[in-house]
């Protein structure tokens, strides 16, 4: 018995997936970077001995969700291009860049920052933040700014492509 299935790639559905994923991802990142982390810092949580492991757990989960979002966006853009939708040439490299940023955050910056913040001297009341942490924070904020720039540009271009498609119809 042979089953023949016909799977049709609808560019409109994948465009919606791309727009929704980008909006949720960028919004979540904005909340994490501008609300959650400054609140924890002002409450004195970052000086607590267990904050490095708690922060690592928080960012481990969030970074993996970011990788899922970046992969979903790249997939939706590839499907849209394959389905005949007009996607600008720079959008696919930008989506690959978004995935590369999340990979760098997940597998490089977050583990290094957590390792530097880990308190290994249990007898010390508090330990000062290492100087290398400032360099890692600068790298993190640079990648975040790049992520917001690329993500916003991809979001705007994907939204513009909706208007282009509706004007052609």
Protein Blocks (a to p, Z undefined) as FASTA:
>chain_A
ZZdddddddfklmmmmmmmmmmmmmmmmmmmmmmmmmmmmmnommmpmklmmmmmmmmmm
mmmmmmmmmmmmmmmmmmmmmnopacdfklmmmmmmmmmmmmmmmmmmmmmmmmmmpcfb
lkbmbdcddfklmmmmmmmmmmmmmmmmmmmmmmmmmmmmmmmmmmmZZ
